[in-house]
Amino acid sequence: MALLNQDFRMEAYTQSKGPWVLTDVSLIMEGPELEPEFVTSLLKIQPTGKRRPGPDRWRPDGDENGLWILRCNEHLSRDLLEQMKWVLSRIEPRAAELRNLMTSGYETRLRVYGFVGSGSTFQLPVDLISRIALLGVPLEVVTNTNER
């Protein structure tokens, strides 16, 4: 009987539901020739993160692409949808410039990231999906299932 109770408790735990935590939403652009200053001057948006192309002194064997990032995380809002709206509201006015950069060969994506547990979900309202689709930017969903 004790074994049955242990199994029941484990089952109850693995079926817990809840929101994602420690989320962030980022517009990420990268490429071997990407100069962050050029992207910033074209988009007229200051990035929250950037890296010039070439070897990284902190990760010598790592990626050598140039990188330009606009990120909204829990420091601005803990709500995933609010984070997405924040990023979209900054890039939508520069949609034409963003498309020019994408057609120039820079890999671009809108990344949604968060820690998730079993049963964790998030939903994107249709209006946000439409806004992303109009930009033509791929949506990448990255989950961290590490039990903190």
Secondary structure as GFF3:
##gff-version 3
##sequence-region A 1 148
A	DSSP	alpha_helix	2	14	.	.	.	ID=ss1
A	DSSP	beta_strand	21	31	.	.	.	ID=ss2
A	DSSP	alpha_helix	36	43	.	.	.	ID=ss3
A	DSSP	beta_strand	49	51	.	.	.	ID=ss4
A	DSSP	beta_strand	66	73	.	.	.	ID=ss5
A	DSSP	alpha_helix	80	91	.	.	.	ID=ss6
A	DSSP	three_ten_helix	92	94	.	.	.	ID=ss7
A	DSSP	alpha_helix	95	103	.	.	.	ID=ss8
A	DSSP	beta_strand	107	115	.	.	.	ID=ss9
A	DSSP	alpha_helix	126	135	.	.	.	ID=ss10
A	DSSP	beta_strand	139	144	.	.	.	ID=ss11
###
